[in-house]
Structures are given as C-alpha cells and as structure tokens.
Amino acid sequence: MNLGHRAGWKILRMPAARKTRPQPDRPPIEGAVASELPPSLAPQLATLATRIPPGAHWSYSIKLDGYRMMARVENGRAKLITRGGHDWSAKMPALIAELEAMNIGSAWLDGEVVSLNAQGTPDFNALQNSFDRGAKSANLVYFVFELPFLNGWDFRAARHEDRYTALAALFETNEQEHVRLCSSLPGDPSSILASACGLGLEGLIAKRLDSPYVSARTDTWLKLKCKLRQEFVIAGFIPRTDDASQVGKLLLGVYGPDGTFKSAGGVGTGWSAKEAVKLRARLSKLVTPKVAFVGGAPKPDRWSKNSSTGKVSWVSPELVAEVEFAEWTPGGQIRHASYRGLRDDKPAREVVREPQGAANSPNAAGSPSKATVRGGPVSHPGRIIDPTTGLTKLDLVLHYERVSHWMQPHLADRPCSFLRGPKGVTGELFFQKHADTAAVRGLTLLEPSLWPGHAPLMVVNSEAALWSAARANVIELHTWNSRSGHIDRPDQMVFDLDPGEGTSWEHVQEDASLVRLMLQELGLKSWLKTSGGKGLHLLVPLAPVHEVAVVKGFSQAIVEHLARAIPSRFVSKSGPSNRVGRLFVDYLRNNRAATTVAAFSARARPGLGVSMTVDWDDLPLLTSGAHWTVANAADELSTRTKDPWSDYWSTPQLLSTPMERLGFKPLKPAR
C-alpha cells in the first residue's frame, strides 16, 4: 500500500480539475456562492463508526495522527488556527511561509499538521516534541483535505467531490515541501483499512461525495479507527511506586452533555521514563485538594482492577491526553488503555465521550440501506438527531429497545401522546395525540366514547409498539395520569418541579425534599424521577377513586400552600417572570387529558436527556434533570440491582385524610 510520495508518505490523488480560471460572475463549482471571507470558521467533525459504510458514494483518506488546523489566507497573508480557535501561526513559521508562497488570494483551508518519522508516517509523540522545541522541525507537514472558501466564493454548500476537485487543482501547481494535498485513496475500502491498520496508522476518514461542508459533527464524515482512541481530561495522578518523580497512572475524565465532569477510568502505560518525569512535573503544578469529578472521588466499578485512590494527587482538570483503549465498560470506564500524548490544541471543556454513530452498522446517513434491530428495520439509522452529542436515530431506537421492559409498566393502559422529530431535536417537532397505525404498528386504540368528540386515544401496550414508535421518529412519550379502565379517575398525582431563571440545581434538589416532606406530613408517599430536562418529577400513586377535578384541585392547594409557607423558594403561578430564582411546582399536569413525560422517555432537546426513576437516597448525587441521557441511561439500568420504584405499584393511596389535614374541600360537581 503506497501512502507517500515524499519521505515514504504517498498520498494518492484524484484527477485534478481543469486549470481554466472561472469568470468573476460565474461560480467556479456548482453550489458555490459569492461571499466575503468570514473572520472565523469552525471545522467539520467526523462521527465514529466501526464498519465501513455501504455503497460507492464515499471517498476515503488516511486518518492523520496530528493536530487539526484551519488555515485562513487573506490578501496573501496566512494564519493557522486550531480547532479551539487559537492562532498558532507563530508556532509554525515555516508552514506559514509556504502557505503564503502558494499565491492564494483568499481562502479557508482545512487540514491536519503532522510530524513524519523516518518511515514517512505520522508520529504523534514526535509532533509534541516538535512543539516543545518551538516547532522548528522540518518534519512538520500540513496535509490539506478541504476547501470551504476560495477567492470570494463560499464552497460549503457544494458537493465534497467538487470541493475536492477544486482543491486538487489548487495544489497541482502550488504544492509546497511541507504544505501538501491529502488525497483520496481509490480501491476497496476494506483492503485500504486493513493495510492502514497493518502499517500502524490510526485509521480512515470516509466522506460522502455529495455532502456539504458543515461546521459541526456530522454523519456524512465518518472515522474508521483501527483501535478506539480519543481525548480525555487528566483529573489526577498516582506516582510510580518505585520512582516518585515519575507518573505511574493518570486518572481520566470526560464532560457529559449537561456539563458535568465524570470519571472515565485511568491509564498506566504508553509513556517512556522521560515522558513520565515530564508529566509528573507538569501535573504537580496543577495539584489541588479538590476532586474535579461530580460526586467526588469515583468508586471502582466491577470492571476496575485498582480500587485504591489513597495515593491519588488530584489536579485541576486542564490538561488533555490522547488515549488508545480497547472498550468502554457499562459503567463508563475505559479498559486496556495506553497513553499516546498530550493534546495542547484542544480545550479541556470540549472533551466529551466520543459518540459512536449509527453508521457503524452498515447505515450511513443518507444511504438508502437500513439497519435491522429487534423491532424491525430502521430507516436512516445514521441520521444524527442531536448535533451536540452526535447521537443518531439508531442510538435512540436502541435506547428504547434496551429500556422497554423498564418502561412498559409506566405505559400500560395509559393514553399516550408522542413528540416526533423526523429531523432530530433541531428540526421541526410535532405533538401527536392520536394514532397513526400505518407508521406505528402495535398501538392499542381506545373506544371513542372514553373521550367524546376526539379521535380514539392510543396506548402503547407492548414493547413491540414502543420499538415501532421509536423507528417512526418518536423521541418523547407522554402519558395521562389515568388508565383506560378508569379514564376519569387518576391513579397518580404529579408534581413537576420547574426551576426559573437563576435557580440553582442545589435549590431544585432542596425543594424536591421540601415537597416530599410536605406530602409526608399529609400522609402521602411520593416517588422521584428526573425530568430529562431541567427539573424533577414527584409522583404520588393513588387508588383510582377520586375524580380528575378533585386530584387537580388538591394538587393546586398543595402548591399554593407551599408558596404561602415558603415564598422565597416557591411560586404558585407559572411564567418566567413569576419564578426568577424560585421554583414553580407545576400542578397543571393533573388536569384532564394533561400528560407528563413517561419514565425512561428521551427528551427532544440538546443532549437527549432521559427521564429516569431515582431512589430518594440518590437525590444528592444527581447533577441535573438530565443526569442520564440516551448515551448512558440503558447502561445505568443494566447495573441496577434494585428497582427504586418497586413499591410504587403496590401503594394505592386515598386523598380523603390528606385533604382534611390541609383543610381542602373539593367543590361538588355541578348538577
């Protein structure tokens, strides 16, 4: 496999475009738009995949092991900008000089800076050492693979294939010694990937030929890695037992969708003795008594080999390490890890668990092929439905498959509404209260007489129906407080704790305990779940004997009592202006036909939080109403040894005595 035409690094080229110069009023490529050069531009990011996508509509190139770098050229003057937006031009003067020698008027280029070893392949450790020496090494090379802007034209909406042809034409007469074109590799992608892995390279990048350039993580760019590998933030270290001047182990973490910093395990190999000393010296300057992880020092999970944290020196989470590893455990820890180097080009706050897109099963977004899961085929499985995490439609479908047996008791016999999002959380969302049996198979339709004047209500009474709903782009499921056998008599009462602007999460946690305490004083037991969004839900199981109006009226009386008793914390009126710094306990969920998001439902908002049942004892450990997401909710359930709501179903409660204690007298129905 030839990978280089200089110093052993062969990059194969696609045919160059014609050299004819475009007319000023005619786009040089289809889809280009006349535009000023923007002052900044974020790069497009690839989604991790574990299988090669099907079809011939993809191009492949080597995944370079270096620093992602955008080059901005204006009036012939060049700058090199990191993925985090930092100007690194002064660190790489030789590359700047070559960029300015290319006779480009104005452009944005996208590429990767690497350091080539004696064999002509990228060496990440050598790259770091080059910067330690002031980046004077002649082995630094800037491989360019994208052309979003050129000479007054915005190419981003054009096809990747056409952008690349224009880029190849630009380099045909302008390639420099250290600024080079990173070309597409023709041939069978499976063979190319196998050869790349055999040569010790990181993997391949696959790009859809018809894809635009988007400053976000997308499923039209895929990364096919030889091994799992990503960045982690260093949260602490353990010195080497036989030489305290060296690092023996690094404790690692990632940021979750809700911004919390979580443990991801550790790494204790991959560095030389010299590097271990340098790491220890650098980390020693960041030592702090504070543990950065949410919830404090992590407890070892069942996969952990080293349970000792007594010798740990905790550090401020500022340094980012690149780590290669075998797998993620169900508890969110990495196994068989090996350190690859520090990443000074990436801000620590941007380090998250790298999403694994659904294109890893043969289903890239936009491809006509389908994935097949337990419930049946999934169309467009690789479509990213949450750009903030890279989670895909297939991720959502698999979430519902894995939580369905937990979720079914919360759905059984309850009228249900759907929130559907065919284009994901950033696209148009629409609420559906009545059945579309053609799209969602297995739904139970209730008798129209149960809700006169409306179309038949729908019920998700089987796991198969839930799976079908997920395949039909249903993101959220909301249920009534009553079941079909007693439609006018609720068997649960809901309190939705909705924090206002400026209300801290600690405030929400404390208020949940206060609401629980008041309910206990009234003689009522309540169960807790996260909302999947900003707040918490308290549910009170009821014997289905009280009319809807009684339950709603009593819940309102409870909320009004709280607002009178503790006005500094609670309000009884909704609306943003009424609850700044305070909390509205929403009792309106208890109206007839009102719904609440079901337990284990995803939420159609950035991060794809999940509403999860919680033991009251674990309330202090929660970090937000979206503590769990589609990425980790099912893993959390797989480790639970006890259902915190196991007694919920066998605790039907009457409201007669609690209403007397509060002094609430329900209105008699008009005759």
N, C-alpha and C positions, 0 to 999 in steps of 0.2 A: 504494500500500500504506500504510494508516494504522497508525502504530506509537505514537501517543501521544495522550493526552487532556489532558496538561498540558505546556506549553512544547514542543509539537510531538511529544511522545513518547506515541503512542497504544498502549495495551495493551488488546486486545480481551478481553472477559470471557466465560466460560461462564456459563450460567444459575445464579443463586445458589440455595442450598438454602432450605428454609422456615425462618422465623425462630423456630419453636417451640422452646422450651427443653427439652432431654431430661430425663427423670426421673432422679433420682440413681442409681437401681438399674438403669437401662436404658442400654445403650451408645448413644451418640449416632449412631454409624455402625456398620455390620456389621463385625465383626472387631476392634473396639476392646476393650481390656482395662483394667480399673481398675488404676491404678498410681500410685505416688509419682513425683514429678518427679526424674529422675536428675540428679546434680550435673554430669555432663558428657555430651556426645553428639558423636560424630564424624559428619561429613556423608556422604551417599551421593555417589558419584562416577560420572561417565559414561564409557563406553568410546568411543574414537574410531571413527567409521565414515565411509566415503567414499561410501556410497549410501544412499538413503532406504529404510528397511525396508518390506517389502510389508504389505498389509493395512490395515484401518481401525481396528485396536485400539491406535492410538498417538495421543498428544496432542503438540502442537508449540508451542514458545515460543522467543522470541529468546534466543540465547546472549549473555548480557550480558558486556561487557568491563570487569570491575571486580574487586573483592576479595570472595571468598566469605566469608560471615559467618553464624554461627548466633546467634540471639537467645534468651536464656533469661530468662523472666519468672516471678518467684515473689513472691506476695503483692503484686503490682502493681509490683515493682521490677525493672528490666530491666538486662541486661548484653549486650554484643556481643562474641562470641568468634570469633577467627579459626579457619581450618581447622587451624592448628597448635596450637590450644588456648590462645592468648594472649588476655587480656582487653583489648580496645581501647575499652572504654566511655569512658575519659577522652579519647580522641582524637575522639569523635563525640558530644559532649554534646547537640547538637540532635536527633539521631536517638534518643538515649536518652529525652529528654523526650517525644518524640512516641510512642514505644513505650509509655511509662508512661501516656500520655493515652488509650490505647486501651481501658482498662477490662478488661484481661485478668487473670484471677486467677492462673493459672499456665500456662505453655506453653513449648515449644521451637518456634521458627520457623527456617526455613532460607531463605536468600536471598543476594542479591548487592548490595554497595554500589558504586554507580557515580557518576561525575560527568557531568552533562549539559552539552553545549556549547550554543552559541546556536541550533543547529538542533534541539536537544532529543534528540540521540543521544549514546550513551556515548563519553567521551573519556578514554582511559587515562592519557595524559600529564597532562591536567587533574586527574585523580584524584590522581596522585602529587604534583602541585603543591599540591593542597588540603591534603594531609597535611604537606607542607613548611611550610605556613603555619599549621599547628596544626588543620587540618580545620574551619576556621570558615566555609568556603564554603557559601553557601545552595544551591549546585547539587548537593550530595551527596544522593543518593536511595537508600533501601534498598528494593529490589524483593524481595518475599517470594513464594516459589513452593512451599513445602512446610510441612506442619503435622504433625510427628511426635507431639507431645504437646499436650493441651489440657485444662485444668481437671480433673485427676485421671484422665484417660484416656490410655492409650497407643494411638496410632493406627497404629503402624508396621506391624502385620500386616494392616491394612485395604487395600483397593484404592486405588491412586493416584487413581482417578477420584472415589472417595468422600472421600478426604482433601482433595482439591482443592475439592470442593463445600463441605465444612465450612470450608475456608479462605476461599472466596469469600463465604460467609455472614458470617464474622467481619469481613471488610473492608467489607461492604455499608454498615454504618453507622459504621465505625470508621476508614476510610481517612484518613490524615493528609496533610499537604502533601508530606512527604518520606519517608514510610513507605507504600508502595503495593503493591497486588497485581500480580504479574507473571502475566498471564493467558495462556490458551491461544489460539493463532491458528487459527481454523477455515479450511477450504478445502483446496485441493490442495497438499500439502507441497512438491512440485517447484516450483510457482509461488511459494510463500512463500519458499523457499530462494533462488530466483533473484532475487526482489525484495530480500531481505535483503542478498545479496551486492552487488546493484546500488547499494544505499544505503551501502555501505561498512561494513556490520555484520559481526560475527565469524562468524555462522552461526546454526544452530538447535540446540535440545535436543529430542530425542524421548524420550517416556516411555510405557512400556506402561501402558495404562489399568488392567490388573489387577495391577500389580506392587506388592509391599510396599516399605516404606522400609528399606533395609539400609545400615548404616554400613560400606560397602566399595565398591570399584569393581565395577560390575555391567554386564551386557549388557541390562538392562531400562531403563537410561538410556543414550542414545546422543548423542554430539555430532557434528553435521554441520557442518564448518567450510568457510568459503569458501576459506581457504588453510590450509596446515599451520602450526601455531603451538603452542608450548609453552614451558615454563620451562627454562633452563639455568643451571648454576653458572659464574660467572666464575672462571677459573683463571689468567688473565694478561692483559696488555695490551701493545700496541705504540703508542708515542706517534705523533702525526701528524707526518709528516716536515717540514712547513713551519711547525709550531707545536707545540713540545714540551709546552705547557701543556694541550693537548687530547689526548684519546684518539683514535687512528687506527683501531685494531682491537681487539676483545675475543676472547680465546681461551676457548672454552666446553667444558664437560664435563657428564656425567651419571653417576649412580651405577648400577652394574649390580645384578642380583639377589643377587650374592654380596657386595655392599657395597663393591666396588672402584670407584674414580673413574676414568672413562675419557674420553678426548678425544672431542668431538663436532664439532670444526671451529671456525669463527670467524665473526664478523660485523663489518663495517666501515662500515655505513651505517645511517641511520634516526634519527640524533640531530642536534640543532642545535648550533651552535658553543658556545652557552651550556651546553647539556647535556654536551657533550664535555669542557668545562673542569670541570664539577662531577663528572663520572665520574672524570676523571684525579685530581682532588683526593681523592676518596673512596677510590679504589683505592690511591693512594700510601700511605695509612695501613696497608694490608694487605700491602705488599711483603715478600717473603721469598725467600731463596736457594733454598728447597726447591721442587721441581716436584711439584705435588699428584697428577698423573696416575700411575696404576700403570705401572711400566716407564719412568718419566721422560718427558722431552720427546718428544712424538709425532713419528713420521716421517710426512712427507706421503704420502698415497696417490695413486693415479694420477689422481684427480679434483681434487687440490689445485692451485690456481693460485699460491699463495705458499708456497714451501718454506723461507723464511727464518725462523729462530727466534732469530737472533743479537741482535735488539733487544728481545726479549721481557722484560718485567718480570713475574715470577711473583708471584702473590698467594695468600694464604690463602683457600681456597675457602669464602667466607662469603656473598657477595652473589649474589642470584638475578636473572637477567634474563629478561624475556619477549621471545621472538624469533619472527618470522614467516619462513618459508622455503619453498622450492619442493619439495625432496625430500631423502630420505636416500640417500647413496651406499652401495654394497655394503660399503664399509669402515667404515660407521657415522658418516660425516661429513655435515653439512648443507650444502646448496647454495643460492645466491641468497638469502642471509639478510638480514633487515632488523630492526634493533633497535626494540623497542616501549616498553621501560621497565623499571625495576627492580621486583621483587616483594618488598617488605618483609614481606608477610604469609605467606610460605612459607619454611619451614626448608630450608636447602641440602641437608641429608642426605636429604630426601624427594624430591629431584628425580631422576627416572629417565626413560629414554626412554619416551615415552608409548606404551603398547600400542595397536595398531590392531586392534580386534576384528573378528571374522568377520562381524558384522552389516553390514560394509561391502559385502559381496556380499549379494544380497537374501536374507539369512537371519538375522533376529534371533532371539535365543534365545526358545524357547517358541513360535515361529512354526512352523506345520506345513510351511512350504516347506523346500526342500533346496538345498544348493549342489551343483554338479557340477564335479568335478575329473577329472584324467586317469583315475583308477581307477574313477570312477563317482559316484553321488550320495552326499552326506554328510548324514545326518540331524542335526538340532540343531547346525548348524555354528557358531552364535554362542554356544553354551553356554560360559561361562568355566570352564576346568578348573583354573586356578591363580589364585586371587584376588589373590595378591601381585603379579602382573605383568599381570593382565588377559588372559593368553593363552587362546585358545579352542580348541575341538575342531578347527576348521578350520585353525588355526595348526599344530596337531600333525600333522594329515593332510598339509598342505603340506610340513612338515619332512620327513616320511618319503618323500614323492614326490621331493623335491629331493636327498635323500642316498641314495636307494635304490641307485644304481649303485655308490656307495662301499661301501655296507653289504652288498651281495649276496655278495661273496666270504667274508665273515665268517659268513654264514648258510648257505651252500650245503652241503647234505647233512648238516648237523648237527641232531640232535634239539633241539627248541626249546620253551621254555615262555614263556607270556605272563603279564604282570601287567596286569590290566584294571581300569579305573576309570571306569565309566559316569558317575559324578557328579564326576569330577576328582580331584585329589590330596587334597582334604579330605574326600571321601566314602569309601564302603566300597571297598576294593581286594581283589581275589581273584586267586589264582595258578591258572593253567590249564596243565596238562602234556599234556593230550590234546585231540585235535581236536574242534572244533565246526564241521563243514564247512558247516552251514547259515548260521552267522554269518560265517565267514571262508572265502571262496572261494579256490580255487587251492592249498590246502595239499596237501603230499605226505604220505601215511600210510605208515609203515614196517611191515614184516612183524611181526606179534605175536611171532614167535619171537626177535626181537632183544632183547626184554625180557619174558621169560616171566612170566605172572601179572599183567600190566598191560595196559591198553588200548594200542592202537597209538600209537607216538610220532609226532609231527608234525614236518615240516620245511618251512621257508619257502624254497622253491627258485626263486622268481621274484619280480620286482619287483611284479607284479600281486597276488601273495599278500600281500606286505608292505603294499601300499596297502589291500587289503581288511581286513587286521588293524587298521590304524590307523582305518579307518572303523568298525570294530566295537569301538572304545573301548580298544584295546590301547595302553598307554602304554610299557611296557618289554618288551623281548625278551631272553631269556636262553638261552644255548646250552651244550651239552655240549662237552667237550674232545676228543671223538672224532666221527668221521663214520660214516655208515651203512654204508660198505663195510668198516670195521674198528671196530665198535662197542666192543669190549673193549680196543682199543689206541689210546690218545690220540695225537693229533698236535700237542698243545700242552700246556704246563705253565704254570699260572697262579699268580702271587703277588699277593695283594690286600693292599695296604698300608692298614691300617685304624687311623687315629690315635685315641688315647684322649683323654679329657678333659684339657685343659691342654696338649695337644701342638700346637705352633705349625705353621703351614704351612711355614715355613722348615725346621723339623725333618723334616717329611714329605719335602720335596724332597731334603734331605741324605741321609735314609735310603734313598730310592729310588736315589740314586747309590751308596750303600754296598752295597745288594743287587745292583745291576748289577755293581759291582766284584768282589764275591764270585763271581758267576756267571762273569764273565770269567776269574777265576783258576782256575775249574773247567773252563774251555774252552767255555763256553756263551755264545751271543749272545742278548740279550733286546731286546724292543721295548716301547715305553712307550705307555700311553694314560691319559687321565683317567678316573675312575670315573663322573663326572657327579654325584657326591655329595661326600663329604669327602676321599677319598683318591685313590690312583693304582693302576694295574694294570700289572704286568710280565708279559709273555707270552714264553715260550720255545718256538719251533717245534720239533717233534720228528718224527723218522721214526716212522711208526706200527708199531713192532715191540715195544714194551715193554707189559706188562700194566698195567692200571689200578693194581693194588696196588703195583707197582714204582715207578711215577711218583709216586703219593701218598706212599709211604714215603720216597722220595728227597727230595721237596719238604719233608716234615716234618723230615728230617735236616738240610737246609739251614737251615731256620728255627731249629731247636734249636741249631745251631752258632752262628748269629748271636746268639741270646740269651745263650749262654755267653761268646762273644767280646766282645760289647758290651752288657752287661746294663743299662747306663744308658740305652740307646736302644731295645732290642728286648725283647719278651717272646714266649714260645712258647705261652702259654695265652691263650685268648680270655676275654672277660668284662670289663666295665667296671672292676672293682676291680683287675684284674691289670695294666691298661695306662694308669693315670693318668700323664700326662706322658711316656708311652712309646708305642711302636708295635707292634701285633700284625701280623705278616705272615701272613695267612690262607692256609694250605696246604690247608685242607679243601675248597677249590674243586676239588681234584684227585681227590676221591672219585668212585666210580662214580655216575652219574646226577646228580652235583652240577653246578650251572650258574654261569655268570658273565654279567653283563650284556654284551650284544654291543656292539662298536664302533658308534658313531653312534646307539645307542638313547637315547631320552629317559629321564629318571628321574622316578618318580612322587613328587615331593616339591616343596615350595615353591621356585619359581624355575625349575622344569623344566630342570635341568641336562642336559647331553648328554655321554655317554662319547665322547671324541674321540681318535683316534690323534695322536701327537705325536713330533716329532723330538727325540732326546735333547738336541740343542744348544739346544732351545727350553724345556727344563725350567725354567731360571731365570726365564723370562718369565711362567710360569703364576702365577695369583693364587689358585687354589683348584682342587679337584677338579671344580668346576662352573664352570670358567673360561669355557666356552661353554654356551649354553642354546638352547632351541628358537627363541628370538628371533634368534639370530645365528650358529648353527652352520653352516647351509647357506651363508650369506654368506661365512663364513670359508673353506669348502671351494671356493667359486667363485673365490677369489683365489689358491688354492694352485697353484703351477706344478710341484710335485713331490709324489708320494705318499711320506711318510716311512716307510711300511711296504712299499714296492715290493719289497724283497728278502726280506721275511718269508716269502713263499710259496715261494721257491726255496732255503730254508735248512733242510732237514730235518736234525735233529741227533740223534746217538746219545748215550745216557747211560752207556754202559759205562765209558769212560775217566773222565768226571767222577765217577762213583760210586767208582771206585778212588781218585781223588785225595782224596776226602772220607773214604775208609775206610768207605763204606757197603756193606753186603752185604744184598741183599734176601732176605727169607725165601722159602724154597722152598714152592711151593703144596702143601697137604696132599693126600695121595693116599687 
